[in-house]
Amino acid sequence: MTRTFTFPGTELQVNRMGYGAMQLAGPHVMGPPKDEDEARAVLQEAVALGVNHIDTSDFYGPHHTNRLIREALFPYAAGLVLVTKIGAWRDEAGAWHLRRDADFLRQSVEDNLHRLDLSQMQIVNLRMGGPEDDIEAPMRVMRQMQDEGLIAHIGISTVTEDQLARARAIAPVVCVQNHYNLVHRSDDPMIDKLAQDGIAYVPYFPLGGFSPLQSEVLAGVAAEMGSSAQKVALAWLLARSPNILVIPGTSRRSHLRENIEASTLTFTPSQRALLDGLAHSQA
């Protein structure tokens, strides 16, 4: 299994096991974490263990995850790729709101740059809300910011294949970030097409999200391997396609180590067949 990936048209090479910073915020992704020292230690240990792809957003917290990343990791190690997401904001009650007008998108990029202490974001994902959303207007804004040098490369999130095609007609897309995991498999055709073009696919909710994956088959394979269901589910994603980058999040170092260990697991053909069949059995 290939352990690294290079984003298309770039020199950005990352280990396929990365880290998602969302869980460094407080409960419900609002406010600071209960233990900020542990949060910074998680980030530092992730990099020490070889993680060089960190996914974040200024609307996590809001603002707290980016602040913690800067406090823990600045000045950033050579080769560390920081990826952020724009197109949404949080109100004081913690609700999530989508917004993609030009002024807001530009301010969001500038806020990320300021809080991370960067002059250019390496990759920025444009967050969409559904198949009915117009992606062309905000993509033109993204392309403008890329031309100005605020953004080096563009990704898109929560998109259909049609939106992906429309986005790529405006600017190169280096990654897609959608909901996908062992049992949520509607993006299988998209993943295969992206792999042919060398474009990264980065699943969010790789372990099921707010409702963790529960499956007797998964538990049985994990027991047979002497591992945990969580590690097996992450390992399956890495085995699924060489363009899949995994970014599980955690606020504890012990949990971080377990996640990274998933990249060392290998499946027998029968184990892989059982896991591959899970999406059909739970449809």
For each residue, the residues with C-beta under 8 A, 3 or more apart:
1: 238 239 242 266
2: 5 16 242
3: 15 16 17 263
4: 13 14 15 16
5: 2 13 14 16 200 242 243 245
6: 10 11 12 13 14
7: 10 12 13 14 81 123 153 174 175 200
8: 172 174 197 198 199 200
9: 153 172 174
10: 6 7 152 153 174
11: 6
12: 6 7 81 122 123 153
13: 4 5 6 7 79
14: 4 5 6 7 18 52 53 81 245
15: 3 4 18 50 51 52 53 263
16: 2 3 4 5 238 242 244 245 246 263
17: 3 50 51 234 238 246 259 260 262 263
18: 14 15 51 52 53 54 55 245 246 247
19: 43 46 51 53 54 55 247 248 249 256
20: 23 54 55 56 204 247 248 249
21: 24 43 54 55 56 57 60 65 68 69 249
22: 25 29 55 56 57 60 65 249
23: 20 29 249 250 251
24: 21 33 39 42 43 60 64 65 68 249 251
25: 22 29 30 31 32 33 60 61 64 65
26: 29 30 31 32 33 34 61 64
27: 30 31
28: 94
29: 22 23 25 26 60 61 90 94
30: 25 26 27 61 62 90 94
31: 25 26 27 61 64
32: 25 26 36 61 64
33: 24 25 26 36 38 39 64 68 251
34: 26
35: 38 39 251
36: 32 33 39 40 68
37: 40 41
38: 33 35 41 42 251 252 253
39: 24 33 35 36 42 43 68 72 251
40: 36 37 43 44 68 71 72
41: 37 38 44 45 72 253
42: 24 38 39 45 46 250 251 252 253 256
43: 19 21 24 39 40 46 47 54 68 69 72 73
44: 40 41 47 48 72 73
45: 41 42 48 49 253 256 257
46: 19 42 43 49 51 54 256 260
47: 43 44 50 51 52 73 77 80
48: 44 45
49: 45 46 256 257 260
50: 15 17 47 260
51: 15 17 18 19 46 47 54 260
52: 14 15 18 47 77 79 80 81
53: 14 15 18 19 81 83 245 247
54: 18 19 20 21 43 46 51 69 80 81 82 83 247
55: 18 19 20 21 22 83 84 85 177 202 247
56: 20 21 22 60 65 66 69 82 83 84 85 116
57: 21 22 60 65 66 84 85 86 88 112
58: 61 62 63 66 84 86 108 111 112 115
59: 62 85 88 89 90 96 108
60: 21 22 24 25 29 56 57 64 65 66
61: 25 26 29 30 31 32 58 64 65 66 67 90
62: 30 58 59 89 90
63: 58 66 67 111 115
64: 24 25 26 31 32 33 60 61 67 68
65: 21 22 24 25 56 57 60 61 68 69
66: 56 57 58 60 61 63 69 70 84 112 115 116
67: 61 63 64 70 71 115
68: 21 24 33 36 39 40 43 64 65 71 72
69: 21 43 54 56 65 66 72 73 74 82 116
70: 66 67 73 74 115 116 117
71: 40 67 68 74
72: 39 40 41 43 44 68 69
73: 43 44 47 69 70 76 77 80
74: 69 70 71 116 117
75:
76: 73 80 82
77: 47 52 73 80
78:
79: 13 52
80: 47 52 54 73 76 77
81: 7 12 14 52 53 54 122 123
82: 54 56 69 76 116 118 121 122 123
83: 53 54 55 56 122 123 124 125 155 175
84: 55 56 57 58 66 112 116 121 123 124 125
85: 55 56 57 59 88 124 125 126 127 157 177
86: 57 58 105 108 109 112 124 125 126 127
87: 98 99 100 105 108 126 127 128 138 157
88: 57 59 85 96 97 98 99 127
89: 59 62 96 97 99 104 108
90: 29 30 59 61 62 94 95 96 97
91: 94 95 97
92:
93:
94: 28 29 30 90 91
95: 90 91
96: 59 88 89 90
97: 88 89 90 91
98: 87 88 127 128 129
99: 87 88 89 104
100: 87 104 105 126 128 133 137 138 141
101: 104 105
102: 105 106 138 141
103: 106 107
104: 89 99 100 101 107 108
105: 86 87 100 101 102 108 109 126 138 141 142 145
106: 102 103 109 110 141 145 150
107: 103 104 110 111
108: 58 59 86 87 89 104 105 111 112
109: 86 105 106 112 113 121 124 145 150 151
110: 106 107 113 114 150
111: 58 63 107 108 114 115
112: 57 58 66 84 86 108 109 115 116 118 121 124
113: 109 110 116 117 118 119 120 121 150
114: 110 111 117
115: 58 63 66 67 70 111 112
116: 56 66 69 70 74 82 84 112 113 121
117: 70 74 113 114
118: 82 112 113 121
119: 113
120: 113 149 150 151 152
121: 82 84 109 112 113 116 118 124 150 151 152
122: 12 81 82 83 152 153
123: 7 12 81 82 83 84 151 152 153 154 155 174 175
124: 83 84 85 86 109 112 121 142 145 151 153 154 155
125: 83 84 85 86 154 155 156 157 175 177
126: 85 86 87 100 105 135 138 139 142 154 155 156 157 167
127: 85 86 87 88 98 157 158
128: 87 98 100 133 135 156 157 158 159 163
129: 98 133 158
130: 133 158
131: 160 162 163
132:
133: 100 128 129 130 163
134: 137 138
135: 126 128 138 139 156 159 163 166 167
136: 139 140 166 167 170
137: 100 134 140 141
138: 87 100 102 105 126 134 135 141 142
139: 126 135 136 142 143 154 156 166 167 170 171
140: 136 137 143 144 170
141: 100 102 105 106 137 138 144 145
142: 105 124 126 138 139 145 146 151 154 170 171
143: 139 140 146 147 154 170 171
144: 140 141 147 148
145: 105 106 109 124 141 142 148 150 151
146: 142 143 149 150 151 152 153 154 171
147: 143 144
148: 144 145
149: 120 146
150: 106 109 110 113 120 121 145 146
151: 109 120 121 123 124 142 145 146 154
152: 10 120 121 122 123 146
153: 7 9 10 12 122 123 124 146 172 174
154: 123 124 125 126 139 142 143 146 151 167 171 172 173 174
155: 83 123 124 125 126 173 174 175 176 177 200 202
156: 125 126 128 135 139 159 163 164 167 173 175 176 177
157: 85 87 125 126 127 128 176 177 178 204
158: 127 128 129 130 177 178 179
159: 128 135 156 163 164 167 176 178
160: 131 163 164
161: 164 165 189 190 193
162: 131 165 166
163: 128 131 133 135 156 159 160 166 167
164: 156 159 160 161 167 168 173 176 190
165: 161 162 168 169
166: 135 136 139 162 163 169 170
167: 126 135 136 139 154 156 159 163 164 170 171 173
168: 164 165 171 172 173
169: 165 166
170: 136 139 140 142 143 166 167
171: 139 142 143 146 154 167 168
172: 8 9 153 154 168
173: 154 155 156 164 167 168 176 199
174: 7 8 9 10 123 153 154 155 199 200
175: 7 83 123 125 155 156 199 200 201 202 245
176: 155 156 157 159 164 173 190 194 199 200 201 202
177: 55 85 125 155 156 157 158 201 202 203 204
178: 157 158 159 187 190 201 203 204
179: 158 184 187 203 204 205 209
180: 184 185 186 187 191 201 203 204 205 206 237
181: 184 203 205 206 207 208 213 233 237
182: 185 213 215 218 233 236 237 275 278 279
183: 208 213 215 278 279 282
184: 179 180 181 205 208 279
185: 180 182 188 279
186: 180
187: 178 179 180 190 191 201
188: 185 191 192
189: 161 192 193
190: 161 164 176 178 187 193 194 201
191: 180 187 188 194 195 201 240 241 243 244
192: 188 189 195 196 241
193: 161 189 190 196 197
194: 176 190 191 197 199 200 201 243
195: 191 192 198 199 201 241 242 243
196: 192 193
197: 8 193 194
198: 8 195 243
199: 8 173 174 175 176 194 195 243
200: 5 7 8 155 174 175 176 194 243 244 245
201: 175 176 177 178 180 187 190 191 194 195 241 243 244 245
202: 55 155 175 176 177 244 245 246 247
203: 177 178 179 180 181 206 237 244 246
204: 20 157 177 178 179 180 209 247
205: 179 180 181 184 208 209 210
206: 180 181 203 233 234 237 246 247 248
207: 181 212 213 230 233 234 248
208: 181 183 184 205 211 212 213 214 233
209: 179 204 205 212
210: 205
211: 208
212: 207 208 209
213: 181 182 183 207 208 218 229 233
214: 208 218
215: 182 183 218 219 229 278 282
216: 219 220
217: 220 221 274 275 277 278 281
218: 182 213 214 215 221 222 229 232 233 275 278
219: 215 216 222 223 229
220: 216 217 223 224 274
221: 217 218 224 225 232 267 271 274 275
222: 218 219 225 227 228 229 231 232
223: 219 220 226
224: 220 221 271
225: 221 222 232 265 267 271
226: 223
227: 222 231 232 265
228: 222 231 232 258
229: 213 215 218 219 222 232 233
230: 207 233 234 258 259 262
231: 222 227 228 234 235 258 259 261 262 265
232: 218 221 222 225 227 228 229 235 236 262 265 275
233: 181 182 206 207 208 213 218 229 230 236 237
234: 17 206 207 230 231 237 238 246 248 259 262 263
235: 231 232 238 239 262 263 265 266 267
236: 182 232 233 239 240 267 272 275
237: 180 181 182 203 206 233 234 240 244 246
238: 1 16 17 234 235 244 246 262 263
239: 1 235 236 266 267 272
240: 191 236 237 244
241: 191 192 195 201 244
242: 1 2 5 16 195
243: 5 191 194 195 198 199 200 201
244: 16 191 200 201 202 203 237 238 240 241
245: 5 14 16 18 53 175 200 201 202
246: 16 17 18 202 203 206 234 237 238 262
247: 18 19 20 53 54 55 202 204 206
248: 19 20 206 207 234 259
249: 19 20 21 22 23 24
250: 23 42 255 256 259
251: 23 24 33 35 38 39 42 255
252: 38 42 255 256
253: 38 41 42 45 256 257
254: 257 258
255: 250 251 252 258 259
256: 19 42 45 46 49 250 252 253 259 260
257: 45 49 253 254 260 261
258: 228 230 231 254 255 261 262
259: 17 230 231 234 248 250 255 256 262
260: 17 46 49 50 51 256 257 263
261: 231 257 258 264 265
262: 17 230 231 232 234 235 238 246 258 259 265
263: 3 15 16 17 234 235 238 260
264: 261
265: 225 227 231 232 235 261 262
266: 1 235 239
267: 221 225 235 236 239 271 272 275
268: 271 272
269: 272 273
270: 273 274
271: 221 224 225 267 268 274 275
272: 236 239 267 268 269 275 276
273: 269 270 276 277
274: 217 220 221 270 271 277 278
275: 182 217 218 221 232 236 267 271 272 278
276: 272 273 279
277: 217 273 274 280 281
278: 182 183 215 217 218 274 275 281 282
279: 182 183 184 185 276 282 283
280: 277 283
281: 217 277 278
282: 183 215 278 279
283: 279 280
